[in-house]
Amino acid sequence: MTDTKLQVENTYLNMDLLRFTTAGSVDDGKSTLIGRLLYDSKSIFEDQMEAIEKSSKSSGEEEVNLALLTDGLQAEREQKITIDVAYRYFATPKRKFIIADTPGHTQYTRNMVTGASTADLAIILVDASKGLLTQSRRHAFISSLLRIPHLVVAVNKMDLVNYNEKVFDEIVADFKEFSHKLDISDITFIPISALQGDNVVDKGENMDWYNGTTLLHHLENVKVDAGENVRDFRLPVQYVIRPGRTFRGFAGQIASGHIRPGDEVKVLPSGLTTKVKEIVTRDGNLEAAFTGDSITLTMEDEIDISRGDMIVRKNNVPTIRNEFEAYLCWLNEKAMSLNKQYILQHTSRTVQVYVEDLLYRINVDTLSREDADNLELNEIGRVKLKTSQSLFFDPYQINQRTGSFIIIDLASNVTVGAGMIRAGSTVSKKHVNVSSGKEISPNVVWEPWNIPREEREKRNGHKAKVLWFTGISGAGKSTIAKELERRLWEKGKQTVLLDGDQVRHGLNGDLGFSLKDRTENIRRVGQVARLFFEHGNIVLCTFVSPYIKDRQAAKAMLPNDSDFIEIHVTCRSETAKQRDPKGLYEKAKKGEITNLTGYDSEHEAPEKPSLRINTDEITVKDAVESIIDSFEL
């Protein structure tokens, strides 16, 4: 590579990057505007230009349709609308750009949220011939909600109103009146004609009355990263790297702040403190690392850190709560349900969550608050959430990376919601246990494990695990678990067997079989299993545990998903009733007991268990062998 080429490449790599999104009502000209930006800034290859010229001609259009540069989906070209979020990249001598062209139709508002979520600037287009419409107001509100620092209101199609200054002034006045309710400090108004090119890249000759900047000039010079959080160091741990016995590193991308070797840090949720030993990257060790850097930290001390933990400064910690309020944008055709179990993904931490309350729905046209029972597709509301484990977060307005989250449907694994945690959203002043999410006395202080699990595992010669056997009564859970424990014991493994009947004779003797009591039964067992797990044991839990959400909550108490092995033991209903080892089915038949799982109460079978065993088809001995072989016990 020549010196000149190398210099050009280095110049490009070191240029500032501006991410911006375009939004507005249908047919406001978003795609045409982007096409004009690319065309007039000479960012289109010859073969691309030839392709859209050919496509425009075949569609019977007299002029080249620059919108075809971004409307890539076949359905978009046929309907001449934008459906998906189209990303385009271009550069000028001053700056690099990533454009997200988002849909204008109301039903695609969720796509606008996706495209705008990482933007530094939003361009809201307004059709000069139509004025300020509902969808433009909606997109402006979403931009405000997402804390996009810069907003450009591009009044497009000025050619259709003969470049009338009065029309532009009226739209500016309407938007300013509406924007008083928005939390956006920097708003710029630019009259343009994307079709003719006026004030997009060049000034043009049709609006002498306008003395402001062109759109491209504004994009090249607007200040970026002004709102970046450089104070609060937050490193969500994504991966623990242990290539050998001599190295143990904790990898992740810095969400905010900076770090240097020797800095004192605290690990959440354990609260353990240590000092940073090294900052390791693939290109060598660093003297300092900053927001956005992907790094691996090594520590001065051997402490327990897992995926989903967060490393912060010793005296600068985020909020630690399992209850909080947030603005939630619903992204799914199936409406949000109160008290339904979902999955919440926050930084690298995954927990169970349910919407405890919908405080109000926001009318994005008027910004007024409305009473509602749920949120439908594309609706936004303020909600109260409760998670199975505490999150480590900052309010979204302070730290967008640690203040945002997504909600995932438990059954389909589809992302159904996106949220922003509100400032002052700690709805309870009580302290919360970081594992269970239950409120505890503020006088109770978390006590770290005296002997780390890793040391116990090393002495035991095996990894700690929790094997959770679930299924109806009579399926064979306890029989298989008892034989498995005997086999593991004979192999020198450290084991603990938690049996449903034994636990209900003591620890859970105060609980019945209502929905609430069954949930509490599994919560307590999950906590006990966690204690034995942290002491290096292979814990075998045999419980009917009929509800998916309860089993998921027990799983979430462990540091890693791989620590929890869910084994579904099943058989035909007739087989279980014939076996009836405890006489429960006979009692249910006589009406002596009710809500017996497998008789008059449903067992929610796991869709994707770690292992499924059908005892109609396999012997106890073969089942045990299958478990040992499958999980290398």
N, C-alpha and C positions, 0 to 999 in steps of 0.2 A: 504494500500500500504506500502511495506517495505521501510526502509530508503535507501536501495541499489537501489531499483527500482525508488524511488523518485529522488535520486541523478542522475541516468542515464537519467531520463526524463528531469530534469532541465539542465543537460549538453547539451542534444540535442537541447532544445529550445533556449539556449544561443549561439549556434554555429553560425559562420558566414555563410551567404548564398551567393552562386554564381549562377547567372542566365547566362547560356550560350546557344548559338545556333549553330547548325551545318548547313553548306550550301556548295554547290558546284555543279558541273555538274552532269548529269544523270549517275548513276552507278559508282560514285566515291567512294561509300562505306560508306555513312553517317550512314545509319541504322545499318550496320554491325559494325561500329566503336562504336556506342552507345551500341549495344548488347555486344560487347567485354568489354567495360567499366563496364557494369552492371555485366557481368559474372565473370570477373577476380577480381572485387572488392567485390565479393560474395554478390551482391545485388539482387539476383534472388531467389525466393522461389522454392522449389522442384516441386510443381505442375506446376509452369510456365515452368520450364525446361522440365518436362515430356511432356507438351503440345507442345512445339516447336520441341522437338525430334520426336514426333508423326507426326506433320505437315510436318517436313522436310522429313521424311521417306515416307509419302504418296505422296510427290511431286517428289519422285525419286532421292533425293539428297543424296550423299554418306556421307556428313558430316552435323553436326547440323548447320542450317542457323540461326545465331544469329540476323540477320536483322528482323526476325519475331517478336522479342520482341517489336519493335516499329512500324512496318508496320501493323497497326491494322485494316485498312479498307479492306473489301473483295476485292475491285478493286485493292488495292495495292498489296495484296498477289498474286492475279492472274497475274498481270502484272509485279510483282517484282520491283515496283517503289514506291516512296513516293509521295502522292498527297496532303493530308492534313498536317497540322502542328501537330506532335505528341509530347506531353509533357510527360516527365518521371522524376521521383524523386528518388534520392538515396543519401546516406551519407557515409562518411568515418570518422574515428576518428577525422579528422581535420576540416571538413567542410561539410555543406549541399549543395546539388546541385539541380537545376531545369534545365532540358535539353529541348530545343525546336528543334526537328528534322524537318527541313524544306525541301520542294520539290526542286528537281534539274531542272525540266523541265521549259522552258522559260514561258509557259502559266501559271505557278503557282508562278511567281515572287511575286505577291501580297501576297501569303501565307508566303513567306520569309520575307516580310516587317512586317507582323503581328507577326511572331515568333521572329524577331530580335528587335522589338520596345522597349522591356524592358530589353534587354540583357546587361550584364556587359562585356561579352567577346564573340567573334565569332570565330568559327573554320571553316576555309575555306579549304575544302578538294580538293586536286589535284591528279588525277590519274597519277602515275609515268610513266605508259606506254603510256600516251597520251599527257602529258605536260599541260601547262596552257591554258585552253579553255575559250571560250567567256562567258559561264555562271558563271564560277569562277570569272572572272573579274567583271561581273555584280554584283555578291553578295558582292565582296570586296568593290565596289563603294557604294552599298546600306549601307553596314556597316559603311563606312566613312560618308555618308550622315546622318545616324542616330546617329552619334557621339558615336559609341561603342568604349570605350577607349582602349580595348585590342584585338588584332587579333593574332590568331594562324594559320599559314599555315601548315596544316598537309599533307605532301606528302605521300599519301597512295599507297598501292599495290606495295611496294618496292620488294616484293617477285617475282613479274612478271618481274622485270628487274635485277634479281639476286643480289639485294641489292647493286646496283652499285652507288658508291659515286658520280661519274661524272654526272649521271642523276639527282641526287638530287641537286648538285651544279648549274646545268644549269637551273633548275626550280626556284631555289632561285634567281638567277641572273635575269631571266625574270620577276619574280614578283617584285623584287626591282626596276627594271626599270619602271614598270607600276605604282608602289605605290608612286613614286615621285609626282604624280598628286593627290594623296589622302591625306586627312587630318587625318592621323592615326600616332601617335607617337610611339606606342609600338607594334612591330611585331616580333613574334617568329616563327622560322621554325623548324619543327620536322619531321624526316623521320619515317614512321610507316608501319606496316602491320596489318591492323585490322583483317584480316582473321587468321593470324598466331599468333597475339598478340605482335609482336615486338614493343617496345617503347610505348605501350599503357598504361599498368599498370606496367609491368616489362620490364627491358632493353632487354632481349633476348640475343642471341649469334651470330646474323647474321650481325650486323653492328658495329664492333669494332672501325671503323673509326669515329663514331659519339660520341662526348664527352658531349653532352648536356643532358638535363633532359628528363624524360618520360612525356607523355601527362598528366597523372593523377597527377604527382608530381607538374607540372606547374599549373594545375587547383587548386590544394590544397594551393598553396603558392602565387598566383598572388594577388596583392593588389586590393581590391575593395573599392568602395565609394570614391575614390580619387577625382572624378570629381563632387561630389555632392555639390549643392549650399547650403551653410550653412549661407550665409550672408543676402540674400534678403528674408524677411518674406513675404510669399504669402499664404493666406487662402481663396480659392474660397468657397463661402457660398453655401452649398448644401441643407440646410433645416433650417427653422426657427421653433424652438421648443417652444410651449406655452401650457404646460399642465394645467396651471391655471393662475390666475391673478397675482400671485406673482413671476412667473419665466418666463423669456424670454431669450432663448439662441440661438446661431448661430452656427450650426454644419457644419463640413467639415473635409477634410483631408489636413493637411499642405503640400502644394506643395513644399515649400522650406523654409529654415531658422528656427528660433526658436522664442518662445514668453514666457513671464512670466507675472504674475499678476502685475499690476501697469504700464506696458509698454503703451506708447502713440501710438495709432493707428489711421489710416485714412480709411474711407469707400469709395470705388469707386462704382458707379460714382458720388455720391452726394458730396464727398469731406468733409463730416462731420468728426470731430475728437472727440475722447474720450479716456478713459483709460480702459484697461482690468481689470475687477473685479475678475473673477474666471476662472480657466480652469477646466471644468467638464468632467469626463469620467464615464463610468459604474462602474469602479473600485475605484472611489473616485476622489477628486480634486488633481491636480498636481501643483507642484511648478514651473515646466517648461515643455514645449512641443517642439518637434523637427520634422524635416522632416519625413513625412510618418505617423505621429500620427493622429488618428481620434479623434477629440475633439469637445467640445462645449464651446464656449466663452460666458460669460456674461459681460456686460459693465457697467461702472459707470453711464452713462447717458442713458436716453430713446431716442434713435435715430432710424430712419427708415432704416432697413436693410432687403433685400429680397434675395431669391435664385437668383444666377447669379451675385450678387455683389461680390466684393473682398475686404478683410481686409488686409491692409498692414501697415508698419510702417509709422509714420507721415512724416518723412523726407527721406523715401526710397520708391518711388513709381515706378511702371512699366511704360512702354510706353502706352499712351492712344490714340488710333487711330482707324479710320474706313477704312483706306486705307493702305495697306502694301504689300510687296513682300514676296514670299515664294517658296520653292521647293515643288512641288506637284507630288505625285505618284498616277496615275490613276488606280483604282481597279475594274472598271466595263467594261462589254463587250460593252456597249453603250458609244461612244466617248464623251469626254468632249465638252461642247458647250460654246462658248463665249457669255456673256450677258444673259445666262439662269439663272433663279433664283434657287438657291440651299439653303439648310440649313447648317450652319456651327456650329459645337459643339466644344467649346473651354472651357476647365475646366468645370465649372458648368453653363456656359453661352451659350444660344442658340440664334442665330441671323440669319437673312436672308443674303445671300451673292450671288454675281455673279462674274465670272472671267472677269475682265475688259480688260485684255490683256495677251496673251501668249508671253513672251519675247523671249524665245527660248526653244527648246527641246534638251535634253542631249542624245547624242549617248553614251550609257553606255559601249560600246565595246571599243571606242576610247577616250571617255570623251570629245569629241568635241561638239560644239554648232551647232544646226541646226535650220533653219527657219521652222516653222510649223503653221498650222491653228488650230489644236486641238491636244489633247492627246488621244491616243488609250489605250486599256487595257495594263497594265504593263509598260507604258511609263512614263518617269519622265521629268518634265520641270520646268522652272522658270516662275512664273505667278505673275500678279498684281491683287489683290483682293480688292473688296469694299463691306463693310457690312452695314446693315441697322442701326446698333448701334455700337458704339465704343467697341473695345476689350481692355482688360488690359493685356499686354503681355510683355515678355522678349524675346530677340532673342534665338532661339533654342540652340545655342552653349553655352549660358550662363545658361539657365534654360530649360531643356527638357520638364518639365511638363507644364510650362506656355508658351512655345514656340511651342507647337504642337497642331494640331487640326485634326478633320475629317470633310469631306463634305458628306452630306446626300441628296439623291434625294427627292425633295419635294413631288412627287406623290407616289412613291413606298416605301419611308422610308428606302431604302437600302443605306448602306455606299458605296460611289462611289470613294472617294479619301481620302488620308492622306497627311498632309502637315507639313512642318517645316518652321517657320518664320525666315527670314534672318536678320542678324545683319545689321543695317543701312538701314532698309527697309521702313522707313517712307517716302513714295513717295511724300508727300505734307508737306510743312512746315506750312501750315495754320492750325488754330485751328478748331476742329470739334465738333459739338453739339453731346453730348453722347446719345441723344434719337433719333435724326433723321439721324445722319451721315452727315448732310450738313455742308459745310465749313462756318465758321463765322469769324467775325473780331477778331484778337488776343486781342483786347481791351475789349471784352465782357467777363465778369466773371460770372460763374454759381452762382446763388443765391438760397440757400436751402429754402425749404418751411418754411414759418414763423410758421404756425400751422400745425404740422404733420397730415397726413391723418388719422392715428389711433385715434387721439383726436377728429377729426371731426366725424368719424364713431361712436365713443362712444356717442357723443352728439346726433347725428342723430338717433341712435338706429338701424342702418343697415350698411352693408358693401357697399363700393363703387364698382360699376361695369360698364362696357361698353357693351351695347347690340348693336350689329352691324347687322342691317337688310339689306340683299342683295338680289337682284332679278331684273328681267326685269321690265320696266315701265308697270304699270297696274296690277302687281301681287298682290298688296295690302299691300306693306311695310308701307307706311305712314298711311294708314287707321288703321292698327293694332297697330302701334307704338303710334298714337295719343290716341286711346282708352286705351292702356296700361298705358300711362303716366297719363291719367285722373284717372284710378283706383289706381295707386300708389300714386298719389297726395292725393286722398281721404283717403288713409291709413296712411298719414302723412310722406311719403317718400320724400326725397329731390331729385328732378329730373331735367334733362335738356334734351330737344329734339333738335337735330341738323338735320334739313331737307335739302335735296339737293338743292331745289329751293331757299330756304331762304339764304343759304350760298352763292350761285352763284349770288344773288342780291347784296351782299356786299363784304365780305372777298375775295371771289373767282370770283368777277365780271370781272376780267381781263383774265380769262381762257376760252379757247374754248373746243372742244371735240376731239382734236387729242390725240394720244396715250400718248404723253409727257404731255399734259395739264391734261388729266384724271388722270395720275399718280400723278401729282403735286396737283390736287384737293383733292385726298384722303390723300396725305401726310399732307397737311395743316389741313384737318379735323381731322386726327389722332392726330395731335399736340394739337388742341383745345380740343378734347375729353380727352386727357391726363391731360390737365390743370383742366378741370372740375372734372375729376376722382380724382385727388390729393386733390381737395377740398371737397371730401366725397360724391359726387353725384352719382346717378344712371343715366348714360348718354345713351340716346337712339339715335342711328345714323341711318338714313334711306337714303341710297345711292345705286344707281344701282351697283356701284363698281364692274365692270365686270371682273377684272383681279385678279387671285389668289394671285399673287405676291404683289399687292398693299394692299390687305386685310391682308396678312401675315405681311407686313411691319407695318401696323397700329397696329396689335396685338403685334408686337415686341416692340412697344414703351412703353408698360405697364410693370410693374415690374414682373408680373407672368402671365403665360398662362391662369390660371383660372380666371383672372380678365376680360378676353375678351370672351364674349358669341356671337358666330356667328350664326345668325338665317337666314336660307335660305327660303325666301318666294317665292313659285313657283305656277304656274298654266299652263294650256294649252295655247299655243301661240294664238289660236283662241279666247280664253276667254279674254286675255289681249287686243287683237285688238278690241273686241266688247266693252270692258269697255272704253278704250282709254280716260281716264279722262282729259288729257291735249291736246288731239287732235294730238298727235305726230305721231301716226301710219298713220293717214289720210294724214298728211303732207309728211311723208316718201313715201307713196303710190303715191302722186302727184309729187314726186321728189323735193319737196321744202327743205327737209333736208336729209342728208346722215349720215351713221355710227350710226344709231339708234340701240341700243342694243335690241335684240329680233326681229329685222326686217332684217337688212342687216349687223349686227355686232353681234358677238357671246358673250354670257355671260358664263364665266367659272364658272360653278357651283362647290361649295365646295364638296369634296368627303365625308368628315366626319364633317358636321357642328354640332354645339352643339344641334341644333334642326332644323328640316325641316318641314315647314308648307305648305300644298297644299290647296290653297283657293278654288279650285274646289270641295274639299271634306269637308271643315270645315268652320264654320261661324266665323265672327270676334270675337264674344263673346267667343266661344269655343277656338279660337286661343289664346286669351288673358289669359284665364284660364289655358291653357296648359303651357304658358310661366311662369306664376306666380307659378304654382305647380312644374314645372320642375326645377326651379332655386331658389325656396323658397324666392321669392321676397316679 
